[in-house]
């Protein structure tokens, strides 16, 4: 993880679904978020964040079909014109 400055999770339905089924990938995402480095998630990418258990207490947006899952995982979901979310240690509770 020290070799990376930020993490961008891919969108589309297939890529996040495959990542969620990979325990090593989910653990990497969880550790990356915990590190405080910037994290972005495109479209369906927040599904991987949900699987990693790191959305509770955060505000984010996503593709509409994921919003109920995000709320159930403890996130505050906003309906913004973008389905891309980014957060960092500088703004830990808010995804812009």
C-alpha positions in Angstrom: 0.0 0.0 0.0 2.9 2.3 0.6 3.5 2.4 -3.2 0.1 4.1 -3.8 -1.1 7.6 -3.2 -4.8 7.1 -3.9 -7.3 4.3 -4.7 -9.9 4.5 -7.4 -12.5 1.7 -7.5 -13.9 1.0 -10.9 -17.5 1.3 -12.0 -19.8 -0.8 -14.0 -21.7 -3.7 -12.5 -19.2 -6.5 -13.2 -15.9 -5.0 -11.8 -17.2 -4.2 -8.4 -19.0 -7.5 -8.1 -15.8 -9.4 -8.8 -13.9 -7.3 -6.3 -16.5 -7.9 -3.6 -16.0 -11.6 -4.0 -12.2 -11.4 -3.6 -11.3 -11.4 0.1 -7.8 -10.0 -0.5 -9.2 -7.1 -2.6 -11.8 -6.3 0.1 -9.1 -6.4 2.8 -6.9 -4.1 0.7 -9.7 -1.6 0.3 -10.5 -1.7 4.0 -6.8 -1.1 4.8 -6.5 1.7 2.2 -9.5 3.6 3.6 -8.1 3.2 7.2 -4.8 4.6 6.0 -6.5 8.0 5.4 -5.3 8.2 1.8 -7.8 9.5 -0.8 -10.3 7.0 -2.1 -12.6 7.3 -5.1 -15.4 5.1 -6.3 -17.1 5.4 -9.7 -20.7 4.3 -10.4 -21.1 0.9 -8.7 -17.7 1.2 -7.0 -19.2 2.1 -3.6 -20.4 -1.5 -3.4 -16.9 -2.6 -2.7 -16.7 0.0 0.0 -19.8 -1.4 1.5 -18.4 -4.9 1.4 -15.2 -3.6 3.1 -17.4 -2.2 5.9 -16.1 1.4 5.6 -19.1 3.5 4.7 -20.7 3.8 8.1 -20.9 7.5 9.1 -19.8 8.7 5.7 -21.7 10.8 3.2 -21.5 9.7 -0.4 -23.3 9.2 -3.7 -23.5 6.3 -6.0 -25.4 4.7 -8.8 -29.1 4.7 -7.8 -29.4 0.9 -7.4 -26.7 0.8 -4.6 -28.2 3.6 -2.4 -30.4 1.3 -0.3 -27.4 -1.0 0.4 -25.3 2.0 1.4 -28.0 3.3 3.7 -28.3 -0.1 5.3 -24.6 -0.1 5.9 -24.8 3.2 7.8 -23.9 5.7 5.1 -25.7 8.9 4.4 -26.5 9.0 0.8 -26.9 12.1 -1.2 -28.4 12.3 -4.7 -26.0 14.4 -6.6 -25.4 14.8 -10.3 -22.3 12.7 -10.2 -22.1 9.0 -9.3 -18.5 9.4 -8.4 -17.4 9.7 -4.8 -14.0 10.7 -3.3 -12.8 11.1 0.3 -9.6 11.6 2.1 -8.3 12.2 5.6 -8.8 15.9 5.1 -12.6 15.4 4.9 -13.2 12.0 6.5 -16.9 12.2 6.9 -17.7 13.7 3.5 -17.3 12.4 0.0 -17.2 15.2 -2.6 
